[in-house]
Amino acid sequence: MHKSRITAAMIAGATAALMLGAPALADDGTVLTTDSLAGPAVVVGDTISAGIATGTQAVFATAPGGANGMKCTGSSFSAVVNDNPAAPGAAVLGSTLGLSGCTVTGIVGVLGVNSVTVNNQPYATTTASDGTVTVTGTDTAPISATLNLRTLLGSVTCVFVANGNSISGVADNTDNAIAFTDQQFNKSSGPSACVANGYFSARYTPVVNSAGAPVFVN
C-alpha cells in the first residue's frame, strides 16, 4: 500500500511538472497570418496590399501567354479583410485593382492608351487555405475594365468583362505573392479596333498588411 501511494505521488508529480513545463496549446491558426506561417492573425477590417512584382508588368494579352496587347508598368492589388476564419478555410475580402502606365503593342491601328478604368470595385474575393484566390463580380456589377484607346481614326472606348464573371489567382508564401495568369476577358462593347478577348496576367508581391508585415496563407 505504501509503495502504491509513492508510485501514485511520483506519477502525479511528474504529470504536474510536464504540464508546467510545456507550452500552452495554441488556438487554431487563421487562414491569413502575418510575419510567418501560423503567426498572428490578420485583423478583420485591416487592408492587405501589394504592388506589381519588380521588373514585371500587368498584361492584357491578345492571346494566352502572348506578347501583344496592353501592358501596364504600374499596378496594385489591395483588399479589405472581411472575415479571417480558422484554417483550413477561406478568408473573405473585398478587393480592388489599379492600373497605370499602360501602352499597347502589336494591335493594328491602335496607337496608345488614353485611360484605363477598372469598374464596379471592390469585388468579392476569397483566399482559400490551398492558395486559391477567387475574385467574383455580380450580374449588376461585373468584373470589367473600360479602355479608352488612341487609334488612327481617333479615340475609341472598349469595355471588357471577365469570362464567367470571375478570375482566379494563386497565393504563394515563398515571396508573399498573388499571381494571376491568362485570366480571360471578353469584349462587351466597342468597335472593331477593340480586340475580341484579353488575357490578364500579373504578379503582386509582397502582400503586406497595413503595418507592412508580410501576409501568409495557411
N, CA, C and O of each residue as an XYZ file, in Angstrom:
872
protein
N       0.833     -1.187      0.000
C       0.000      0.000      0.000
C       0.871      1.241      0.000
O       0.620      2.183     -0.752
N       1.910      1.246      0.855
C       2.816      2.381      0.944
C       3.515      2.604     -0.396
O       3.673      3.740     -0.842
N       3.937      1.489     -1.042
C       4.585      1.582     -2.341
C       3.648      2.152     -3.381
O       4.069      2.946     -4.222
N       2.369      1.757     -3.342
C       1.387      2.252     -4.305
C       1.212      3.746     -4.168
O       1.112      4.470     -5.158
N       1.174      4.229     -2.843
C       0.988      5.666     -2.628
C       2.190      6.438     -3.168
O       2.020      7.517     -3.735
N       3.402      5.905     -3.003
C       4.602      6.564     -3.512
C       4.582      6.630     -5.037
O       4.899      7.660     -5.632
N       4.200      5.503     -5.663
C       4.139      5.470     -7.127
C       3.133      6.470     -7.665
O       3.416      7.183     -8.628
N       1.946      6.527     -7.040
C       0.910      7.460     -7.462
C       1.379      8.898     -7.312
O       1.121      9.739     -8.174
N       2.073      9.177     -6.208
C       2.571     10.527     -5.966
C       3.619     10.907     -7.001
O       3.666     12.045     -7.468
N       4.477      9.916     -7.361
C       5.508     10.199     -8.351
C       4.881     10.497     -9.714
O       5.327     11.407    -10.413
N       3.858      9.741    -10.093
C       3.184      9.955    -11.377
C       2.505     11.313    -11.393
O       2.598     12.052    -12.373
N       1.811     11.643    -10.283
C       1.133     12.930    -10.201
C       2.134     14.079    -10.282
O       1.891     15.085    -10.948
N       3.268     13.911     -9.591
C       4.280     14.958     -9.609
C       4.887     15.139    -10.985
O       5.113     16.262    -11.436
N       5.154     14.008    -11.657
C       5.736     14.089    -12.995
C       4.760     14.737    -13.975
O       5.154     15.527    -14.833
N       3.473     14.388    -13.829
C       2.459     14.975    -14.705
C       2.372     16.472    -14.504
O       2.280     17.236    -15.465
N       2.403     16.891    -13.234
C       2.334     18.320    -12.941
C       3.550     19.039    -13.514
O       3.424     20.134    -14.063
N       4.719     18.430    -13.391
C       5.924     19.051    -13.917
C       5.861     19.200    -15.430
O       6.264     20.223    -15.985
N       5.346     18.155    -16.094
C       5.215     18.219    -17.540
C       4.245     19.310    -17.964
O       4.480     20.023    -18.940
N       3.137     19.431    -17.209
C       2.137     20.444    -17.538
C       2.691     21.835    -17.335
O       2.407     22.731    -18.130
N       3.471     22.038    -16.297
C       4.031     23.360    -16.033
C       5.130     23.704    -17.032
O       5.305     24.869    -17.391
N       5.867     22.695    -17.478
C       6.987     22.946    -18.368
C       6.602     23.032    -19.828
O       7.378     23.561    -20.624
N       5.428     22.533    -20.220
C       5.025     22.510    -21.622
C       4.380     23.823    -22.013
O       3.740     24.464    -21.179
N       4.534     24.247    -23.282
C       3.858     25.457    -23.730
C       2.361     25.222    -23.781
O       1.893     24.096    -23.950
N       1.618     26.320    -23.629
C       0.156     26.221    -23.713
C      -0.240     25.872    -25.135
O       0.421     26.298    -26.082
N      -1.292     25.116    -25.298
C      -1.774     24.776    -26.624
C      -2.302     26.029    -27.305
O      -3.110     26.756    -26.726
N      -1.848     26.292    -28.542
C      -2.284     27.488    -29.258
C      -3.681     27.291    -29.825
O      -4.099     26.171    -30.116
N      -4.395     28.405    -29.975
C      -5.671     28.361    -30.659
C      -5.426     28.002    -32.118
O      -4.308     28.140    -32.615
N      -6.477     27.538    -32.811
C      -6.352     27.240    -34.227
C      -5.872     28.483    -34.965
O      -6.379     29.577    -34.717
N      -4.882     28.334    -35.888
C      -4.407     29.454    -36.675
C      -5.450     29.872    -37.696
O      -6.302     29.075    -38.089
N      -5.380     31.109    -38.119
C      -6.327     31.616    -39.112
C      -5.770     31.422    -40.516
O      -4.595     31.102    -40.697
N      -6.630     31.621    -41.500
C      -6.214     31.459    -42.893
C      -5.127     32.462    -43.249
O      -4.131     32.101    -43.876
N      -5.309     33.719    -42.855
C      -4.331     34.762    -43.147
C      -3.602     35.147    -41.867
O      -4.224     35.513    -40.870
N      -2.281     35.062    -41.907
C      -1.462     35.451    -40.761
C      -0.384     36.418    -41.216
O      -0.130     36.563    -42.411
N       0.249     37.079    -40.253
C       1.348     37.983    -40.573
C       2.641     37.451    -39.987
O       2.643     36.640    -39.061
N       3.734     37.926    -40.548
C       5.088     37.636    -40.082
C       5.575     36.227    -40.399
O       6.739     36.048    -40.754
N       4.701     35.218    -40.276
C       5.120     33.845    -40.542
C       3.886     32.970    -40.703
O       2.770     33.384    -40.389
N       4.103     31.754    -41.197
C       3.024     30.768    -41.196
C       2.608     30.523    -39.748
O       3.459     30.390    -38.869
N       1.314     30.463    -39.504
C       0.779     30.260    -38.160
C       1.162     31.404    -37.222
O       1.179     31.230    -36.003
N       1.472     32.580    -37.790
C       1.765     33.759    -36.987
C       0.481     34.435    -36.537
O      -0.590     33.832    -36.601
N       0.573     35.684    -36.080
C      -0.621     36.413    -35.638
C      -1.638     36.555    -36.764
O      -1.271     36.704    -37.929
N      -2.906     36.506    -36.409
C      -3.966     36.615    -37.405
C      -4.004     38.013    -38.013
O      -3.790     39.008    -37.321
N      -4.280     38.078    -39.321
C      -4.588     39.357    -39.936
C      -5.933     39.817    -39.379
O      -6.902     39.058    -39.381
N      -5.991     41.034    -38.912
C      -7.174     41.528    -38.213
C      -8.284     41.840    -39.211
O      -8.043     42.451    -40.252
N      -9.496     41.417    -38.882
C     -10.656     41.762    -39.700
C     -10.794     43.279    -39.739
O     -10.724     43.946    -38.707
N     -10.989     43.810    -40.928
C     -11.058     45.246    -41.115
C      -9.757     45.846    -41.618
O      -9.737     46.982    -42.094
N      -8.658     45.083    -41.516
C      -7.374     45.567    -41.995
C      -7.335     45.463    -43.524
O      -8.109     44.719    -44.128
N      -6.432     46.211    -44.130
C      -6.242     46.171    -45.577
C      -4.902     45.539    -45.895
O      -3.872     45.929    -45.345
N      -4.923     44.548    -46.795
C      -3.683     43.966    -47.286
C      -3.469     44.467    -48.709
O      -4.436     44.735    -49.423
N      -2.216     44.596    -49.127
C      -1.953     45.183    -50.436
C      -0.593     44.762    -50.957
O       0.263     44.280    -50.216
N      -0.420     44.961    -52.263
C       0.863     44.666    -52.912
C       0.927     45.403    -54.234
O      -0.096     45.659    -54.869
N       2.149     45.743    -54.642
C       2.377     46.295    -55.970
C       2.818     45.201    -56.925
O       3.056     44.060    -56.528
N       2.921     45.571    -58.180
C       3.366     44.620    -59.191
C       4.807     44.201    -58.888
O       5.613     45.018    -58.441
N       5.123     42.948    -59.127
C       6.470     42.448    -58.857
C       7.508     43.256    -59.623
O       7.297     43.613    -60.783
N       8.618     43.539    -58.975
C       9.679     44.347    -59.570
C      10.128     43.756    -60.904
O      10.393     42.559    -61.015
N      10.207     44.621    -61.911
C      10.670     44.191    -63.221
C       9.622     43.520    -64.080
O       9.938     43.015    -65.157
N       8.359     43.503    -63.619
C       7.288     42.877    -64.391
C       6.215     43.905    -64.731
O       6.275     45.054    -64.295
N       5.243     43.476    -65.510
C       4.133     44.321    -65.904
C       2.819     43.566    -65.737
O       2.791     42.335    -65.728
N       1.733     44.323    -65.607
C       0.401     43.739    -65.710
C       0.034     43.747    -67.193
O       0.161     44.770    -67.866
N      -0.417     42.608    -67.690
C      -0.595     42.452    -69.133
C      -2.015     41.991    -69.457
O      -2.546     41.076    -68.828
N      -2.625     42.655    -70.467
C      -3.829     42.142    -71.102
C      -3.410     41.728    -72.503
O      -3.412     42.550    -73.418
N      -3.055     40.474    -72.679
C      -2.547     39.980    -73.957
C      -3.700     39.607    -74.877
O      -4.804     39.307    -74.423
N      -3.426     39.631    -76.177
C      -4.458     39.268    -77.148
C      -4.627     37.758    -77.278
O      -5.580     37.291    -77.902
N      -3.710     36.996    -76.695
C      -3.790     35.535    -76.692
C      -3.118     35.033    -75.421
O      -2.254     35.723    -74.881
N      -3.485     33.860    -74.928
C      -2.840     33.339    -73.717
C      -1.325     33.279    -73.872
O      -0.806     32.674    -74.810
N      -0.627     33.917    -72.937
C       0.826     33.920    -72.993
C       1.406     34.761    -74.108
O       2.609     34.706    -74.363
N       0.558     35.550    -74.787
C       1.003     36.314    -75.946
C       1.810     37.541    -75.582
O       1.788     38.008    -74.443
N       2.538     38.065    -76.591
C       3.391     39.237    -76.397
C       2.687     40.531    -76.770
O       3.141     41.610    -76.388
N       1.583     40.444    -77.512
C       0.876     41.639    -77.961
C      -0.309     41.953    -77.059
O      -0.909     41.062    -76.457
N      -0.632     43.242    -76.980
C      -1.770     43.661    -76.178
C      -1.425     44.895    -75.362
O      -0.545     45.669    -75.740
N      -2.106     45.076    -74.261
C      -1.864     46.212    -73.377
C      -0.983     45.779    -72.218
O      -1.219     44.748    -71.589
N       0.047     46.593    -71.945
C       0.971     46.304    -70.854
C       1.065     47.529    -69.955
O       1.208     48.652    -70.438
N       0.984     47.307    -68.634
C       0.966     48.399    -67.669
C       2.144     48.254    -66.711
O       2.297     47.225    -66.053
N       2.974     49.292    -66.638
C       4.139     49.243    -65.757
C       3.758     49.455    -64.300
O       4.498     49.065    -63.397
N       2.607     50.072    -64.070
C       2.135     50.296    -62.706
C       0.852     49.526    -62.448
O      -0.088     49.593    -63.239
N       0.815     48.804    -61.355
C      -0.402     48.080    -60.983
C      -0.340     47.746    -59.504
O       0.740     47.539    -58.950
N      -1.490     47.694    -58.873
C      -1.547     47.380    -57.442
C      -2.784     46.545    -57.148
O      -3.796     46.625    -57.844
N      -2.672     45.750    -56.104
C      -3.781     44.923    -55.619
C      -3.965     45.231    -54.140
O      -2.997     45.224    -53.381
N      -5.192     45.500    -53.727
C      -5.467     45.709    -52.311
C      -6.803     45.084    -51.963
O      -7.669     44.921    -52.823
N      -6.965     44.734    -50.686
C      -8.197     44.074    -50.258
C      -8.446     44.317    -48.779
O      -7.533     44.211    -47.959
N      -9.672     44.640    -48.450
C     -10.090     44.753    -47.057
C     -10.512     43.370    -46.574
O     -11.293     42.691    -47.240
N     -10.005     42.953    -45.429
C     -10.311     41.633    -44.882
C     -11.649     41.709    -44.142
O     -11.775     42.401    -43.133
N     -12.634     40.991    -44.657
C     -13.966     40.981    -44.042
C     -14.176     39.808    -43.091
O     -14.975     39.894    -42.159
N     -13.457     38.716    -43.328
C     -13.557     37.546    -42.453
C     -12.269     36.751    -42.585
O     -11.778     36.540    -43.694
N     -11.722     36.311    -41.464
C     -10.479     35.549    -41.451
C     -10.641     34.369    -40.502
O     -10.190     34.424    -39.358
N     -11.288     33.293    -40.976
C     -11.618     32.171    -40.088
C     -10.416     31.288    -39.803
O      -9.328     31.484    -40.344
N     -10.649     30.303    -38.929
C      -9.608     29.324    -38.624
C      -9.282     28.506    -39.869
O     -10.160     28.200    -40.675
N      -8.005     28.157    -40.011
C      -7.572     27.303    -41.112
C      -7.783     25.829    -40.748
O      -7.683     25.464    -39.576
N      -8.071     24.991    -41.729
C      -8.282     25.334    -43.137
C      -9.648     25.986    -43.358
O     -10.616     25.705    -42.651
N      -9.695     26.855    -44.350
C     -10.927     27.568    -44.643
C     -10.662     28.571    -45.741
O      -9.754     28.390    -46.552
N     -11.451     29.627    -45.770
C     -11.299     30.654    -46.791
C     -11.570     32.016    -46.191
O     -12.631     32.250    -45.613
N     -10.616     32.905    -46.327
C     -10.804     34.283    -45.885
C     -11.645     35.018    -46.919
O     -11.573     34.729    -48.113
N     -12.448     35.975    -46.445
C     -13.335     36.744    -47.316
C     -12.853     38.189    -47.342
O     -12.625     38.800    -46.298
N     -12.702     38.724    -48.548
C     -12.167     40.065    -48.706
C     -12.964     40.847    -49.746
O     -13.759     40.279    -50.495
N     -12.739     42.153    -49.779
C     -13.239     42.994    -50.852
C     -12.052     43.630    -51.535
O     -11.376     44.462    -50.931
N     -11.772     43.264    -52.793
C     -10.513     43.640    -53.428
C     -10.679     44.708    -54.495
O     -11.743     44.849    -55.098
N      -9.606     45.456    -54.716
C      -9.551     46.455    -55.775
C      -8.240     46.298    -56.533
O      -7.237     45.831    -55.994
N      -8.281     46.702    -57.803
C      -7.121     46.594    -58.685
C      -6.884     47.940    -59.337
O      -7.819     48.580    -59.820
N      -5.625     48.372    -59.349
C      -5.262     49.615    -60.016
C      -4.297     49.359    -61.150
O      -3.441     48.479    -61.059
N      -4.433     50.140    -62.239
C      -3.560     50.009    -63.401
C      -3.117     51.399    -63.852
O      -3.917     52.334    -63.854
N      -1.849     51.539    -64.232
C      -1.349     52.819    -64.721
C      -0.135     52.574    -65.613
O       0.421     51.476    -65.647
N       0.260     53.620    -66.333
C       1.421     53.492    -67.203
C       1.228     52.471    -68.293
O       2.132     51.684    -68.575
N       0.050     52.469    -68.920
C      -0.290     51.423    -69.883
C       0.020     51.843    -71.326
O      -0.216     52.986    -71.716
N       0.539     50.919    -72.088
C       0.812     51.112    -73.504
C       0.281     49.904    -74.273
O      -0.032     48.865    -73.692
N       0.187     50.065    -75.597
C      -0.318     48.984    -76.449
C       0.725     48.640    -77.499
O       1.336     49.531    -78.088
N       0.927     47.361    -77.732
C       1.824     46.909    -78.790
C       1.157     45.807    -79.593
O       0.421     44.983    -79.050
N       1.424     45.803    -80.907
C       1.016     44.692    -81.756
C      -0.440     44.618    -82.112
O      -0.895     43.573    -82.575
N      -1.217     45.705    -81.915
C      -2.621     45.710    -82.319
C      -2.768     46.706    -83.459
O      -2.554     47.903    -83.271
N      -3.128     46.225    -84.623
C      -3.183     47.036    -85.833
C      -4.141     48.213    -85.651
O      -5.294     48.032    -85.259
N      -3.655     49.411    -85.938
C      -4.491     50.605    -85.892
C      -4.568     51.276    -84.546
O      -5.086     52.389    -84.449
N      -4.067     50.633    -83.491
C      -4.111     51.217    -82.143
C      -2.765     51.837    -81.833
O      -1.727     51.180    -81.917
N      -2.796     53.139    -81.465
C      -1.560     53.885    -81.245
C      -1.165     54.000    -79.786
O       0.019     54.126    -79.473
N      -2.144     53.958    -78.885
C      -1.811     54.130    -77.481
C      -3.027     54.050    -76.587
O      -4.135     53.763    -77.040
N      -2.806     54.310    -75.305
C      -3.859     54.208    -74.295
C      -4.082     55.581    -73.665
O      -3.155     56.182    -73.121
N      -5.314     56.068    -73.743
C      -5.660     57.319    -73.068
C      -5.930     57.097    -71.587
O      -5.473     57.866    -70.741
N      -6.682     56.033    -71.278
C      -7.026     55.757    -69.882
C      -7.515     54.324    -69.738
O      -7.978     53.700    -70.693
N      -7.395     53.824    -68.509
C      -7.926     52.504    -68.153
C      -8.672     52.651    -66.837
O      -8.135     53.190    -65.870
N      -9.913     52.172    -66.802
C     -10.720     52.228    -65.585
C     -11.221     50.833    -65.249
O     -11.870     50.185    -66.070
N     -10.921     50.379    -64.053
C     -11.468     49.097    -63.586
C     -12.782     49.419    -62.868
O     -12.803     50.182    -61.902
N     -13.868     48.830    -63.352
C     -15.215     49.208    -62.907
C     -15.724     48.355    -61.749
O     -15.246     47.247    -61.504
N     -16.715     48.913    -61.044
C     -17.533     48.171    -60.064
C     -16.755     47.632    -58.874
O     -17.167     46.639    -58.274
N     -15.649     48.254    -58.520
C     -14.887     47.804    -57.365
C     -15.493     48.327    -56.067
O     -16.163     49.360    -56.074
N     -15.262     47.619    -54.936
C     -14.463     46.394    -54.769
C     -15.225     45.146    -55.194
O     -16.450     45.151    -55.313
N     -14.463     44.073    -55.420
C     -15.033     42.790    -55.814
C     -14.970     41.798    -54.654
O     -14.028     41.800    -53.861
N     -15.990     40.958    -54.578
C     -15.986     39.888    -53.580
C     -14.845     38.931    -53.897
O     -14.711     38.468    -55.030
N     -14.019     38.634    -52.888
C     -12.808     37.834    -53.091
C     -12.647     36.844    -51.944
O     -12.913     37.165    -50.786
N     -12.209     35.638    -52.286
C     -11.876     34.655    -51.248
C     -10.447     34.178    -51.456
O      -9.979     34.031    -52.585
N      -9.767     33.940    -50.342
C      -8.441     33.325    -50.365
C      -8.519     32.059    -49.536
O      -8.703     32.119    -48.321
N      -8.380     30.904    -50.189
C      -8.536     29.614    -49.525
C      -7.196     29.111    -48.999
O      -6.132     29.561    -49.423
N      -7.277     28.168    -48.067
C      -6.066     27.614    -47.461
C      -5.157     26.936    -48.475
O      -3.951     26.835    -48.247
N      -5.709     26.470    -49.589
C      -4.868     25.837    -50.615
C      -4.190     26.858    -51.521
O      -3.485     26.487    -52.460
N      -4.405     28.162    -51.239
C      -3.761     29.210    -52.018
C      -4.585     29.767    -53.153
O      -4.150     30.705    -53.821
N      -5.759     29.220    -53.391
C      -6.602     29.705    -54.481
C      -7.245     31.040    -54.116
O      -7.905     31.168    -53.085
N      -7.040     32.026    -54.980
C      -7.655     33.345    -54.806
C      -8.717     33.503    -55.888
O      -8.406     33.429    -57.076
N      -9.967     33.719    -55.488
C     -11.072     33.830    -56.435
C     -11.731     35.191    -56.295
O     -12.171     35.578    -55.212
N     -11.791     35.914    -57.414
C     -12.407     37.235    -57.456
C     -13.677     37.117    -58.277
O     -13.649     36.596    -59.392
N     -14.804     37.602    -57.732
C     -16.104     37.380    -58.362
C     -16.903     38.672    -58.431
O     -16.938     39.443    -57.472
N     -17.544     38.903    -59.574
C     -18.454     40.026    -59.727
C     -19.897     39.578    -59.565
O     -20.164     38.434    -59.197
N     -20.814     40.473    -59.839
C     -22.240     40.147    -59.798
C     -22.857     40.468    -61.160
O     -22.213     41.079    -62.012
N     -24.103     40.054    -61.354
C     -24.772     40.343    -62.629
C     -24.896     41.838    -62.870
O     -24.763     42.307    -64.000
N     -25.151     42.583    -61.799
C     -25.319     44.034    -61.942
C     -24.005     44.800    -61.806
O     -23.926     45.963    -62.201
N     -22.982     44.165    -61.256
C     -21.675     44.811    -61.088
C     -20.577     43.818    -61.456
O     -19.859     43.329    -60.584
N     -20.447     43.519    -62.755
C     -19.469     42.510    -63.180
C     -18.034     43.014    -63.062
O     -17.786     44.215    -62.954
N     -17.096     42.067    -63.084
C     -15.681     42.426    -63.176
C     -15.439     42.934    -64.590
O     -15.537     42.175    -65.554
N     -15.126     44.207    -64.708
C     -14.965     44.772    -66.044
C     -13.955     45.906    -66.043
O     -13.652     46.501    -65.009
N     -13.445     46.186    -67.233
C     -12.488     47.279    -67.412
C     -12.867     48.055    -68.671
O     -13.236     47.472    -69.690
N     -12.769     49.382    -68.579
C     -13.031     50.262    -69.712
C     -11.711     50.849    -70.198
O     -11.002     51.512    -69.441
N     -11.388     50.604    -71.458
C     -10.162     51.109    -72.062
C     -10.519     52.190    -73.081
O     -11.330     51.960    -73.977
N      -9.913     53.360    -72.941
C     -10.046     54.405    -73.947
C      -8.733     54.446    -74.718
O      -7.686     54.783    -74.165
N      -8.799     54.100    -76.005
C      -7.597     53.920    -76.819
C      -7.491     54.968    -77.911
O      -8.500     55.434    -78.439
N      -6.259     55.335    -78.247
C      -5.996     56.195    -79.394
C      -5.788     55.311    -80.621
O      -4.983     54.380    -80.605
N      -6.530     55.621    -81.682
C      -6.402     54.850    -82.915
C      -6.171     55.793    -84.090
O      -6.221     57.014    -83.939
N      -5.922     55.222    -85.243
C      -5.723     56.018    -86.452
C      -6.955     56.828    -86.804
O      -6.855     57.831    -87.509
N      -8.122     56.405    -86.320
C      -9.375     57.092    -86.618
C      -9.887     57.899    -85.437
O     -11.037     58.337    -85.444
N      -9.047     58.105    -84.415
C      -9.463     58.850    -83.234
C      -9.586     57.932    -82.025
O      -9.198     56.765    -82.070
N     -10.129     58.476    -80.953
C     -10.255     57.705    -79.709
C     -11.470     56.786    -79.752
O     -12.526     57.151    -80.268
N     -11.298     55.580    -79.196
C     -12.402     54.615    -79.106
C     -12.456     54.080    -77.678
O     -11.456     54.088    -76.960
N     -13.625     53.622    -77.286
C     -13.821     53.057    -75.945
C     -14.168     51.583    -76.061
O     -15.081     51.200    -76.793
N     -13.426     50.764    -75.328
C     -13.639     49.316    -75.317
C     -13.971     48.888    -73.885
O     -13.298     49.307    -72.944
N     -14.981     48.075    -73.719
C     -15.332     47.534    -72.410
C     -15.160     46.024    -72.449
O     -15.679     45.348    -73.336
N     -14.422     45.507    -71.470
C     -14.169     44.072    -71.367
C     -14.711     43.550    -70.039
O     -14.602     44.218    -69.011
N     -15.297     42.350    -70.068
C     -15.871     41.713    -68.875
C     -15.214     40.362    -68.671
O     -14.976     39.632    -69.633
N     -14.916     40.022    -67.411
C     -14.270     38.749    -67.104
C     -15.138     37.580    -67.551
O     -16.345     37.562    -67.312
N     -14.522     36.623    -68.188
C     -15.231     35.435    -68.640
C     -15.817     34.692    -67.441
O     -15.095     34.341    -66.507
N     -17.127     34.456    -67.472
C     -17.774     33.795    -66.346
C     -17.873     34.671    -65.118
O     -18.224     34.204    -64.034
N     -17.555     35.970    -65.294
C     -17.654     36.954    -64.201
C     -16.783     36.580    -63.007
O     -17.131     36.861    -61.860
N     -15.645     35.940    -63.289
C     -14.755     35.522    -62.204
C     -13.340     35.374    -62.739
O     -13.140     34.959    -63.881
N     -12.358     35.715    -61.909
C     -10.959     35.420    -62.233
C     -10.329     34.730    -61.029
O     -10.754     34.923    -59.890
N      -9.314     33.928    -61.302
C      -8.665     33.162    -60.231
C      -7.163     33.392    -60.250
O      -6.548     33.522    -61.308
N      -6.591     33.439    -59.058
C      -5.153     33.569    -58.911
C      -4.634     32.564    -57.904
O      -5.384     31.740    -57.380
N      -3.344     32.645    -57.643
C      -2.698     31.724    -56.712
C      -1.840     32.530    -55.745
O      -1.037     33.366    -56.161
N      -2.015     32.272    -54.449
C      -1.171     32.887    -53.428
C       0.044     32.002    -53.196
O      -0.074     30.778    -53.128
N       1.210     32.625    -53.076
C       2.477     31.901    -52.924
C       3.205     32.448    -51.697
O       3.594     33.615    -51.665
N       3.384     31.592    -50.688
C       4.054     32.023    -49.459
C       5.555     32.216    -49.617
O       6.199     32.810    -48.751
N       6.119     31.720    -50.716
C       7.561     31.842    -50.911
C       7.991     33.302    -50.929
O       8.980     33.679    -50.299
N       7.229     34.128    -51.668
C       7.533     35.558    -51.720
C       6.305     36.402    -51.404
O       6.227     37.569    -51.788
N       5.331     35.792    -50.692
C       4.116     36.506    -50.278
C       3.442     37.165    -51.476
O       3.150     38.360    -51.462
N       3.200     36.368    -52.508
C       2.685     36.889    -53.769
C       1.271     36.396    -54.053
O       0.824     35.380    -53.520
N       0.581     37.152    -54.912
C      -0.647     36.698    -55.546
C      -0.440     36.856    -57.046
O      -0.114     37.945    -57.519
N      -0.629     35.775    -57.794
C      -0.383     35.804    -59.238
C      -1.637     35.401    -60.003
O      -2.325     34.444    -59.649
N      -1.912     36.154    -61.058
C      -2.992     35.835    -61.993
C      -2.352     35.528    -63.335
O      -1.447     36.240    -63.768
N      -2.814     34.473    -63.998
C      -2.217     34.068    -65.262
C      -3.291     33.802    -66.307
O      -4.144     32.931    -66.130
N      -3.242     34.560    -67.394
C      -4.114     34.353    -68.562
C      -5.589     34.249    -68.186
O      -6.294     33.349    -68.642
N      -6.043     35.173    -67.357
C      -7.457     35.210    -66.996
C      -8.235     35.936    -68.096
O      -7.962     37.095    -68.406
N      -9.201     35.236    -68.673
C      -9.847     35.716    -69.895
C     -10.888     36.793    -69.629
O     -11.728     36.674    -68.737
N     -10.804     37.861    -70.441
C     -11.822     38.907    -70.504
C     -12.362     38.951    -71.927
O     -11.610     38.784    -72.887
N     -13.676     39.179    -72.063
C     -14.313     39.220    -73.364
C     -14.843     40.620    -73.656
O     -15.341     41.303    -72.761
N     -14.731     41.041    -74.916
C     -15.244     42.361    -75.284
C     -16.748     42.416    -75.088
O     -17.491     41.594    -75.625
N     -17.190     43.408    -74.303
C     -18.611     43.623    -74.072
C     -19.168     44.667    -75.020
O     -20.300     44.551    -75.490
N     -18.365     45.689    -75.299
C     -18.777     46.722    -76.249
C     -17.545     47.408    -76.801
O     -16.482     47.409    -76.180
N     -17.706     48.001    -77.996
C     -16.608     48.712    -78.630
C     -16.511     48.363    -80.101
O     -17.041     47.339    -80.533
N     -15.838     49.207    -80.880
C     -15.702     48.969    -82.315
C     -14.695     47.867    -82.626
O     -14.157     47.226    -81.723
N     -14.454     47.660    -83.906
C     -13.566     46.575    -84.332
C     -12.117     46.797    -83.904
O     -11.329     45.852    -83.872
N     -11.761     48.038    -83.576
C     -10.403     48.294    -83.087
C     -10.150     47.628    -81.742
O      -9.002     47.399    -81.361
N     -11.225     47.318    -81.028
C     -11.107     46.603    -79.754
C     -10.983     45.112    -80.054
O     -11.807     44.553    -80.777
N      -9.968     44.476    -79.510
C      -9.798     43.046    -79.752
C     -10.940     42.274    -79.091
O     -11.603     42.786    -78.190
N     -11.162     41.049    -79.543
C     -12.284     40.257    -79.040
C     -12.082     39.793    -77.614
O     -13.032     39.714    -76.835
N     -10.822     39.483    -77.269
C     -10.527     38.940    -75.936
C      -9.216     39.516    -75.412
O      -8.318     39.866    -76.178
N      -9.131     39.603    -74.093
C      -7.885     39.966    -73.444
C      -7.591     38.953    -72.353
O      -8.507     38.447    -71.704
N      -6.316     38.656    -72.152
C      -5.920     37.644    -71.168
C      -5.014     38.314    -70.136
O      -3.891     38.716    -70.438
N      -5.535     38.423    -68.906
C      -4.883     39.200    -67.857
C      -3.891     38.359    -67.075
O      -4.218     37.277    -66.589
N      -2.665     38.879    -66.963
C      -1.625     38.237    -66.148
C      -0.910     39.304    -65.334
O      -0.596     40.379    -65.847
N      -0.656     39.009    -64.076
C       0.090     39.924    -63.211
C       0.513     39.178    -61.953
O      -0.164     38.254    -61.503
N       1.640     39.594    -61.398
C       2.123     39.023    -60.139
C       2.370     40.163    -59.161
O       3.150     41.076    -59.431
N       1.682     40.091    -58.005
C       1.760     41.141    -56.997
C       2.527     40.621    -55.775
O       2.194     39.574    -55.221
N       3.556     41.366    -55.366
C       4.373     40.942    -54.226
C       5.229     42.106    -53.729
O       5.613     42.963    -54.526
N       5.537     42.158    -52.429
C       4.990     41.285    -51.379
C       3.640     41.788    -50.890
O       3.417     42.995    -50.805
N       2.744     40.868    -50.569
C       1.474     41.227    -49.950
C       1.738     41.493    -48.469
O       2.285     40.646    -47.763
N       1.343     42.681    -48.011
C       1.592     43.074    -46.622
C       0.307     43.629    -46.022
O      -0.615     44.009    -46.743
N       0.259     43.670    -44.695
C      -0.891     44.300    -44.025
C      -0.621     45.796    -43.907
O       0.388     46.290    -44.409
N      -1.526     46.518    -43.241
C      -1.401     47.971    -43.151
C      -0.171     48.413    -42.370
O       0.282     49.549    -42.512
N       0.373     47.516    -41.541
C       1.580     47.826    -40.784
C       2.854     47.447    -41.539
O       3.958     47.671    -41.043
N       2.706     46.878    -42.729
C       3.866     46.498    -43.523
C       4.388     45.105    -43.255
O       5.450     44.743    -43.761
N       3.667     44.303    -42.466
C       4.111     42.937    -42.176
C       3.668     41.998    -43.306
O       2.547     42.127    -43.798
N       4.521     41.062    -43.725
C       4.148     40.143    -44.806
C       2.977     39.257    -44.396
O       2.838     38.873    -43.234
N       2.141     38.943    -45.380
C       0.935     38.147    -45.154
C       1.140     36.745    -45.715
O       1.600     36.580    -46.844
N       0.791     35.731    -44.910
C       0.908     34.324    -45.297
C      -0.477     33.685    -45.338
O      -1.402     34.119    -44.653
N      -0.595     32.641    -46.161
C      -1.837     31.873    -46.265
C      -1.622     30.509    -45.653
O      -0.664     29.813    -45.989
N      -2.521     30.121    -44.744
C      -2.414     28.844    -44.031
C      -3.539     27.900    -44.446
O      -3.615     26.776    -43.951
